[in-house]
Amino acid sequence: MRRRREHLADPDSDGMSAIVSPFRGRQSTFRKRQSPLGDTKVIDYLDPKFLQQFINDQGRILPRRVTGLTAYQQRQVARAIKYARHLALLPFVAQDLK
């Protein structure tokens, strides 16, 4: 069964007008997100300051949906973080806060 949506239509019209959608005014122009890598093509595992922005406070690698990287870039960043951890440039886990 369908519900009638006459209460959304203009009350002054003859009832043949289009249904007014509550989502109509929310259309905005899509703006492409800026890459957090900028113009750098190479992800350097010897730069711990750069790699820190892809790690949370517990030392875990942030997911793609948070970092805004492409899948290829995310794999490169993850590999660079793991190399930096083995070289002791980055911690495996966070320090105790006590």
N, CA, C and O atoms as a MOPAC input file, in Angstrom:
PM7 MOZYME 1SCF
protein

 N      0.83500 1    -1.18900 1     0.00000 1
 C      0.00000 1     0.00000 1     0.00000 1
 C      0.87700 1     1.24900 1     0.00000 1
 O      1.89200 1     1.31500 1     0.69500 1
 N      0.48100 1     2.19700 1    -0.76300 1
 C      1.21700 1     3.44300 1    -0.82800 1
 C      0.52300 1     4.51200 1    -0.00900 1
 O     -0.70500 1     4.59500 1     0.03500 1
 N      1.33000 1     5.31600 1     0.62900 1
 C      0.77900 1     6.44600 1     1.36400 1
 C      0.69100 1     7.63700 1     0.44200 1
 O      1.52700 1     7.82400 1    -0.44300 1
 N     -0.29200 1     8.40800 1     0.65200 1
 C     -0.40700 1     9.63700 1    -0.12200 1
 C      0.43900 1    10.71500 1     0.52900 1
 O      0.45300 1    10.86100 1     1.75100 1
 N      1.12500 1    11.44800 1    -0.28500 1
 C      1.98100 1    12.51500 1     0.22000 1
 C      1.43000 1    13.88500 1    -0.16100 1
 O      2.17100 1    14.75600 1    -0.61600 1
 N      0.18900 1    14.05900 1     0.02000 1
 C     -0.41000 1    15.33300 1    -0.35700 1
 C      0.01200 1    16.45800 1     0.57400 1
 O     -0.00500 1    17.62800 1     0.19100 1
 N      0.39200 1    16.10400 1     1.79900 1
 C      0.77800 1    17.14800 1     2.73800 1
 C      2.10300 1    17.80500 1     2.35200 1
 O      2.40800 1    18.89200 1     2.84500 1
 N      2.89300 1    17.18000 1     1.49000 1
 C      4.14400 1    17.77600 1     1.04500 1
 C      3.95600 1    18.68300 1    -0.16400 1
 O      4.80100 1    19.53800 1    -0.43200 1
 N      2.88500 1    18.51300 1    -0.88100 1
 C      2.64200 1    19.32500 1    -2.07200 1
 C      2.16400 1    20.71300 1    -1.66700 1
 O      1.74100 1    20.93200 1    -0.53300 1
 N      2.23700 1    21.62600 1    -2.59000 1
 C      1.80800 1    23.00100 1    -2.35100 1
 C      0.28600 1    23.02300 1    -2.14400 1
 O     -0.44400 1    22.50900 1    -2.99100 1
 N     -0.20500 1    23.59700 1    -1.05400 1
 C     -1.64800 1    23.55800 1    -0.79200 1
 C     -2.47100 1    24.41500 1    -1.75700 1
 O     -3.67200 1    24.19400 1    -1.90900 1
 N     -1.83600 1    25.38400 1    -2.40400 1
 C     -2.57600 1    26.25500 1    -3.31300 1
 C     -2.71100 1    25.67100 1    -4.70800 1
 O     -3.49900 1    26.17600 1    -5.50700 1
 N     -1.96600 1    24.62600 1    -5.02100 1
 C     -2.01500 1    24.07500 1    -6.37300 1
 C     -3.18500 1    23.11100 1    -6.49900 1
 O     -3.89600 1    22.84600 1    -5.53000 1
 N     -3.37200 1    22.59700 1    -7.69500 1
 C     -4.50800 1    21.71300 1    -7.96600 1
 C     -4.20800 1    20.26100 1    -7.60300 1
 O     -5.00700 1    19.38200 1    -7.92500 1
 N     -3.08800 1    19.98000 1    -6.94500 1
 C     -2.76000 1    18.61700 1    -6.52700 1
 C     -1.92200 1    17.86800 1    -7.53900 1
 O     -1.52700 1    16.73100 1    -7.28100 1
 N     -1.64100 1    18.46000 1    -8.66600 1
 C     -0.87800 1    17.79100 1    -9.71400 1
 C      0.59300 1    18.19600 1    -9.70400 1
 O      1.34400 1    17.79900 1   -10.59500 1
 N      1.01400 1    18.96800 1    -8.72700 1
 C      2.40400 1    19.40700 1    -8.70300 1
 C      3.29400 1    18.27700 1    -8.19200 1
 O      2.82200 1    17.30100 1    -7.61000 1
 N      4.57400 1    18.43700 1    -8.42500 1
 C      5.53900 1    17.42500 1    -8.01200 1
 C      5.67400 1    17.40200 1    -6.49400 1
 O      5.41100 1    18.39800 1    -5.82100 1
 N      6.07900 1    16.27700 1    -5.97600 1
 C      6.27600 1    16.13600 1    -4.54300 1
 C      7.54200 1    16.87700 1    -4.15600 1
 O      8.56500 1    16.76300 1    -4.83200 1
 N      7.47700 1    17.62800 1    -3.08300 1
 C      8.61800 1    18.38500 1    -2.60500 1
 C      9.46100 1    17.46700 1    -1.72600 1
 O      8.97400 1    16.91500 1    -0.73900 1
 N     10.70000 1    17.31400 1    -2.08900 1
 C     11.58500 1    16.42500 1    -1.35200 1
 C     12.29200 1    17.19500 1    -0.23700 1
 O     12.71700 1    18.33000 1    -0.45100 1
 N     12.42300 1    16.60000 1     0.93900 1
 C     13.15900 1    17.29000 1     2.00600 1
 C     14.66000 1    17.32600 1     1.75400 1
 O     15.37500 1    18.07000 1     2.42500 1
 N     15.15400 1    16.53700 1     0.80000 1
 C     16.57500 1    16.48300 1     0.49600 1
 C     16.95200 1    17.38800 1    -0.67500 1
 O     18.10600 1    17.38500 1    -1.10400 1
 N     16.02600 1    18.13900 1    -1.18500 1
 C     16.24300 1    18.93200 1    -2.39300 1
 C     17.30100 1    20.01400 1    -2.21700 1
 O     18.10900 1    20.22800 1    -3.12100 1
 N     17.31700 1    20.68900 1    -1.10000 1
 C     18.23300 1    21.80500 1    -0.91400 1
 C     19.63300 1    21.39700 1    -0.52200 1
 O     20.49800 1    22.26100 1    -0.37900 1
 N     19.89000 1    20.11900 1    -0.34300 1
 C     21.18400 1    19.67400 1     0.15000 1
 C     22.18800 1    19.38200 1    -0.95300 1
 O     23.30100 1    18.93800 1    -0.66800 1
 N     21.82900 1    19.61500 1    -2.17400 1
 C     22.76000 1    19.34400 1    -3.26400 1
 C     23.84200 1    20.41300 1    -3.26000 1
 O     23.54900 1    21.60700 1    -3.32500 1
 N     25.06900 1    19.98500 1    -3.18500 1
 C     26.19300 1    20.90700 1    -3.22300 1
 C     27.21500 1    20.38400 1    -4.21600 1
 O     27.17300 1    19.22200 1    -4.62100 1
 N     28.10500 1    21.23300 1    -4.59100 1
 C     29.11800 1    20.81600 1    -5.54300 1
 C     30.12500 1    19.92200 1    -4.84100 1
 O     30.53700 1    20.19300 1    -3.71300 1
 N     30.51000 1    18.86700 1    -5.51300 1
 C     31.48400 1    17.93500 1    -4.95400 1
 C     32.87400 1    18.52000 1    -5.11000 1
 O     33.29000 1    18.89500 1    -6.20600 1
 N     33.57700 1    18.59100 1    -4.01000 1
 C     34.92600 1    19.13000 1    -4.03300 1
 C     35.90700 1    18.00000 1    -3.78100 1
 O     35.79600 1    17.29100 1    -2.78100 1
 N     36.86000 1    17.82700 1    -4.67300 1
 C     37.82900 1    16.74500 1    -4.55500 1
 C     38.75300 1    17.01700 1    -3.36400 1
 O     39.23600 1    18.13200 1    -3.17000 1
 N     38.98300 1    15.96600 1    -2.57500 1
 C     39.84100 1    16.10400 1    -1.40600 1
 C     41.29300 1    16.21100 1    -1.81200 1
 O     41.73300 1    15.56000 1    -2.75900 1
 N     42.03600 1    17.03100 1    -1.09600 1
 C     43.45900 1    17.15900 1    -1.35000 1
 C     44.18300 1    15.94600 1    -0.78700 1
 O     43.83100 1    15.44700 1     0.28200 1
 N     45.17200 1    15.48500 1    -1.48900 1
 C     45.95100 1    14.34800 1    -1.03400 1
 C     46.84600 1    14.77700 1     0.12400 1
 O     47.48700 1    15.82500 1     0.04400 1
 N     46.90500 1    13.98800 1     1.20200 1
 C     47.79100 1    14.36300 1     2.30300 1
 C     49.27000 1    14.24100 1     1.94700 1
 O     50.12700 1    14.75900 1     2.66300 1
 N     49.56900 1    13.56200 1     0.85200 1
 C     50.96100 1    13.45100 1     0.42300 1
 C     51.43600 1    14.68400 1    -0.32400 1
 O     52.64000 1    14.91400 1    -0.44100 1
 N     50.50700 1    15.47400 1    -0.82700 1
 C     50.89600 1    16.64600 1    -1.59800 1
 C     51.42300 1    16.24200 1    -2.95700 1
 O     50.82800 1    15.40100 1    -3.63200 1
 N     52.52000 1    16.82700 1    -3.36100 1
 C     53.10200 1    16.53300 1    -4.66900 1
 C     54.21600 1    15.49600 1    -4.59100 1
 O     54.83000 1    15.17400 1    -5.60800 1
 N     54.48200 1    14.97100 1    -3.39900 1
 C     55.57400 1    14.00900 1    -3.26800 1
 C     55.18300 1    12.68000 1    -3.90200 1
 O     54.10400 1    12.15200 1    -3.63600 1
 N     56.04300 1    12.15700 1    -4.72000 1
 C     55.79600 1    10.87500 1    -5.38600 1
 C     56.39500 1     9.72800 1    -4.58100 1
 O     55.88600 1     8.60800 1    -4.61700 1
 N     57.48000 1    10.00800 1    -3.85200 1
 C     58.20600 1     8.97500 1    -3.13200 1
 C     57.88100 1     9.07200 1    -1.65000 1
 O     57.93500 1    10.15100 1    -1.06100 1
 N     57.54400 1     7.93900 1    -1.05600 1
 C     57.30500 1     7.87400 1     0.37600 1
 C     58.57200 1     7.31300 1     1.00700 1
 O     58.92900 1     6.15600 1     0.78600 1
 N     59.24400 1     8.14300 1     1.79200 1
 C     60.54400 1     7.78300 1     2.34400 1
 C     60.37900 1     7.19600 1     3.73200 1
 O     59.79300 1     7.83400 1     4.60700 1
 N     60.88700 1     5.98900 1     3.94800 1
 C     60.76500 1     5.35300 1     5.25100 1
 C     61.76800 1     5.90800 1     6.26000 1
 O     61.68000 1     5.59000 1     7.44600 1
 N     62.71600 1     6.72800 1     5.81500 1
 C     63.69100 1     7.33500 1     6.71600 1
 C     63.21400 1     8.66900 1     7.28300 1
 O     63.96800 1     9.34700 1     7.98100 1
 N     61.97600 1     9.05200 1     6.99300 1
 C     61.42100 1    10.31800 1     7.47300 1
 C     60.32300 1    10.02900 1     8.50000 1
 O     59.14900 1     9.97900 1     8.13500 1
 N     60.67800 1     9.83700 1     9.77700 1
 C     59.67000 1     9.47300 1    10.77400 1
 C     58.66800 1    10.59300 1    11.06200 1
 O     57.52900 1    10.32400 1    11.44300 1
 N     59.08700 1    11.83600 1    10.88200 1
 C     58.17000 1    12.95300 1    11.13000 1
 C     57.01200 1    12.92400 1    10.12300 1
 O     55.86700 1    13.19500 1    10.48300 1
 N     57.31200 1    12.60100 1     8.88400 1
 C     56.28100 1    12.49700 1     7.85100 1
 C     55.37100 1    11.30100 1     8.11600 1
 O     54.15600 1    11.39600 1     7.94100 1
 N     55.95200 1    10.17500 1     8.53700 1
 C     55.16500 1     8.96200 1     8.75900 1
 C     54.30600 1     9.03300 1    10.01700 1
 O     53.35300 1     8.26700 1    10.15700 1
 N     54.63300 1     9.94100 1    10.93300 1
 C     53.86000 1    10.08000 1    12.16600 1
 C     52.41400 1    10.47600 1    11.90100 1
 O     51.53300 1    10.14600 1    12.69500 1
 N     52.15300 1    11.17400 1    10.80800 1
 C     50.78000 1    11.60700 1    10.52800 1
 C     49.87800 1    10.46000 1    10.08700 1
 O     48.66100 1    10.63000 1    10.01000 1
 N     50.45300 1     9.29800 1     9.79900 1
 C     49.68000 1     8.12400 1     9.41000 1
 C     49.58800 1     7.08900 1    10.52500 1
 O     49.14300 1     5.96400 1    10.30000 1
 N     50.01100 1     7.47700 1    11.73700 1
 C     49.98300 1     6.58600 1    12.89600 1
 C     49.18000 1     7.25900 1    13.99200 1
 O     49.31800 1     8.46300 1    14.21100 1
 N     48.32700 1     6.48200 1    14.69600 1
 C     47.57000 1     7.08100 1    15.79800 1
 C     48.43300 1     7.10200 1    17.05900 1
 O     49.59700 1     6.70200 1    17.03100 1
 N     47.85500 1     7.56900 1    18.16000 1
 C     48.62100 1     7.72800 1    19.39000 1
 C     49.01400 1     6.39000 1    20.01400 1
 O     49.90300 1     6.35000 1    20.86300 1
 N     48.37200 1     5.30300 1    19.61200 1
 C     48.74800 1     3.98200 1    20.11800 1
 C     49.82400 1     3.32100 1    19.27200 1
 O     50.33400 1     2.26300 1    19.64200 1
 N     50.17700 1     3.92400 1    18.14500 1
 C     51.19900 1     3.36400 1    17.27900 1
 C     50.64200 1     2.54300 1    16.13400 1
 O     51.40200 1     1.91900 1    15.39300 1
 N     49.32700 1     2.53300 1    15.97800 1
 C     48.71400 1     1.75000 1    14.89900 1
 C     48.64000 1     2.56200 1    13.61000 1
 O     48.54100 1     3.78900 1    13.63400 1
 N     48.68900 1     1.86400 1    12.50200 1
 C     48.57800 1     2.51200 1    11.19700 1
 C     47.11300 1     2.87700 1    10.96300 1
 O     46.22000 1     2.04600 1    11.12300 1
 N     46.88400 1     4.12700 1    10.58500 1
 C     45.51500 1     4.59600 1    10.34600 1
 C     44.96900 1     4.00600 1     9.05000 1
 O     45.72700 1     3.79600 1     8.10300 1
 N     43.66400 1     3.73500 1     8.99300 1
 C     43.08500 1     3.16800 1     7.76900 1
 C     42.95000 1     4.20300 1     6.66000 1
 O     43.08100 1     5.40700 1     6.88300 1
 N     42.68900 1     3.70600 1     5.47700 1
 C     42.57300 1     4.54800 1     4.28500 1
 C     41.47000 1     5.57500 1     4.38700 1
 O     41.63000 1     6.70900 1     3.93600 1
 N     40.35100 1     5.18700 1     4.97500 1
 C     39.21300 1     6.11500 1     5.05900 1
 C     39.52700 1     7.31000 1     5.94200 1
 O     38.89400 1     8.35900 1     5.81500 1
 N     40.50300 1     7.16300 1     6.83900 1
 C     40.90400 1     8.26200 1     7.71300 1
 C     42.00500 1     9.09700 1     7.05700 1
 O     41.97400 1    10.32600 1     7.11100 1
 N     42.97100 1     8.42600 1     6.44300 1
 C     44.11300 1     9.14200 1     5.87400 1
 C     43.77500 1     9.82900 1     4.55100 1
 O     44.36500 1    10.85800 1     4.22300 1
 N     42.83600 1     9.27400 1     3.79200 1
 C     42.47200 1     9.86600 1     2.51400 1
 C     43.41500 1     9.49300 1     1.38900 1
 O     43.42900 1    10.15600 1     0.35200 1
 N     44.19500 1     8.45400 1     1.57100 1
 C     45.12100 1     8.01500 1     0.53300 1
 C     44.43300 1     7.06200 1    -0.43400 1
 O     43.36900 1     6.51800 1    -0.14100 1
 N     45.05600 1     6.87200 1    -1.58300 1
 C     44.58600 1     5.82900 1    -2.48900 1
 C     45.07300 1     4.48200 1    -1.96300 1
 O     45.91100 1     4.43000 1    -1.06200 1
 N     44.55400 1     3.40100 1    -2.52000 1
 C     44.93500 1     2.07200 1    -2.05600 1
 C     46.42800 1     1.82100 1    -2.28500 1
 O     47.10000 1     1.23800 1    -1.43500 1
 N     46.93200 1     2.25500 1    -3.41700 1
 C     48.35200 1     2.08000 1    -3.72300 1
 C     49.22100 1     2.87100 1    -2.74900 1
 O     50.21800 1     2.35800 1    -2.24300 1
 N     48.83800 1     4.12700 1    -2.48900 1
 C     49.59600 1     4.96100 1    -1.56500 1
 C     49.53700 1     4.40100 1    -0.14400 1
 O     50.52400 1     4.44700 1     0.59000 1
 N     48.36700 1     3.87100 1     0.24000 1
 C     48.21900 1     3.30800 1     1.58100 1
 C     49.15300 1     2.10500 1     1.76800 1
 O     49.74700 1     1.93900 1     2.83400 1
 N     49.27900 1     1.28000 1     0.74700 1
 C     50.19000 1     0.14000 1     0.83400 1
 C     51.63900 1     0.60500 1     0.95100 1
 O     52.42400 1     0.02700 1     1.70200 1
 N     51.98900 1     1.65300 1     0.20400 1
 C     53.34700 1     2.19000 1     0.28800 1
 C     53.62900 1     2.76900 1     1.66400 1
 O     54.71200 1     2.56800 1     2.21400 1
 N     52.66800 1     3.48100 1     2.21700 1
 C     52.84200 1     4.07600 1     3.54600 1
 C     52.96400 1     2.98000 1     4.59700 1
 O     53.81100 1     3.06200 1     5.48600 1
 N     52.12100 1     1.95300 1     4.49900 1
 C     52.18300 1     0.85200 1     5.46500 1
 C     53.53500 1     0.15000 1     5.40500 1
 O     54.11000 1    -0.18900 1     6.44000 1
 N     54.03500 1    -0.06300 1     4.20500 1
 C     55.33800 1    -0.70500 1     4.04600 1
 C     56.44500 1     0.17700 1     4.61700 1
 O     57.36100 1    -0.32200 1     5.26900 1
 N     56.36500 1     1.48500 1     4.37500 1
 C     57.38800 1     2.40700 1     4.88500 1
 C     57.35300 1     2.46700 1     6.41000 1
 O     58.40300 1     2.54600 1     7.04700 1
 N     56.16100 1     2.43100 1     7.00200 1
 C     56.04900 1     2.44800 1     8.46100 1
 C     56.64900 1     1.17800 1     9.04800 1
 O     57.32800 1     1.22500 1    10.07400 1
 N     56.40500 1     0.05800 1     8.40900 1
 C     56.94500 1    -1.20800 1     8.91600 1
 C     58.47200 1    -1.24700 1     8.80200 1
 O     59.14300 1    -1.76300 1     9.69500 1
 N     59.02500 1    -0.70300 1     7.70800 1
 C     60.47500 1    -0.60900 1     7.58200 1
 C     61.04400 1     0.29300 1     8.67900 1
 O     62.04700 1    -0.04000 1     9.30900 1
 N     60.39200 1     1.43700 1     8.89900 1
 C     60.86700 1     2.38700 1     9.91100 1
 C     60.78600 1     1.79000 1    11.31000 1
 O     61.62300 1     2.09900 1    12.15900 1
 N     59.80600 1     0.95200 1    11.56200 1
 C     59.71100 1     0.28400 1    12.85900 1
 C     60.87800 1    -0.68000 1    13.06200 1
 O     61.44000 1    -0.75500 1    14.15400 1
 N     61.23900 1    -1.41100 1    12.02000 1
 C     62.34900 1    -2.34900 1    12.13400 1
 C     63.68600 1    -1.63400 1    12.29900 1
 O     64.61300 1    -2.18200 1    12.89500 1
 N     63.78700 1    -0.43400 1    11.78300 1
 C     65.00900 1     0.35300 1    11.95800 1
 C     64.98800 1     1.16300 1    13.25000 1
 O     65.91500 1     1.92600 1    13.52000 1
 N     63.93300 1     0.99800 1    14.05100 1
 C     63.75500 1     1.69100 1    15.33800 1
 C     63.60200 1     3.20000 1    15.16200 1
 O     63.96100 1     3.96900 1    16.05400 1
 N     63.07200 1     3.62500 1    14.02100 1
 C     62.77100 1     5.04100 1    13.82500 1
 C     61.37500 1     5.37700 1    14.34600 1
 O     61.10400 1     6.51100 1    14.74100 1
 N     60.49900 1     4.38000 1    14.34200 1
 C     59.14200 1     4.52900 1    14.87100 1
 C     58.89400 1     3.43200 1    15.90100 1
 O     59.45300 1     2.34100 1    15.79200 1
 N     58.06400 1     3.71400 1    16.89600 1
 C     57.77200 1     2.68600 1    17.89000 1
 C     56.74500 1     1.67600 1    17.37000 1
 O     55.87200 1     2.01000 1    16.57000 1
 N     56.87200 1     0.43900 1    17.84400 1
 C     55.86600 1    -0.56600 1    17.50800 1
 C     54.58100 1    -0.28900 1    18.26600 1
 O     53.49100 1    -0.41700 1    17.71000 1
 N     54.70100 1     0.08600 1    19.52200 1
 C     53.54800 1     0.44700 1    20.35500 1
 C     53.84000 1     1.77400 1    21.03100 1
 O     54.98000 1     2.23700 1    21.06900 1
 N     52.78600 1     2.37600 1    21.56200 1
 C     52.93800 1     3.67200 1    22.21700 1
 C     53.62500 1     3.48800 1    23.57600 1
 O     53.61100 1     2.40100 1    24.15300 1
 N     54.21200 1     4.55100 1    24.06000 1
 C     54.85300 1     4.54200 1    25.37100 1
 C     53.77700 1     4.53700 1    26.45000 1
 O     52.66300 1     5.01300 1    26.22800 1
 N     54.11200 1     4.00300 1    27.60800 1
 C     53.17900 1     4.04800 1    28.73500 1
 C     52.96300 1     5.48900 1    29.16300 1
 O     53.91000 1     6.26700 1    29.27500 1
 N     51.70900 1     5.83100 1    29.40000 1
 C     51.37500 1     7.19500 1    29.75200 1
 C     51.43700 1     7.44600 1    31.25400 1
 O     51.21300 1     8.56900 1    31.70600 1
 N     51.74200 1     6.40300 1    32.03200 1
 C     51.77500 1     6.55400 1    33.50600 1
 C     53.06400 1     7.18100 1    33.97100 1
 O     53.25600 1     7.37900 1    35.17000 1

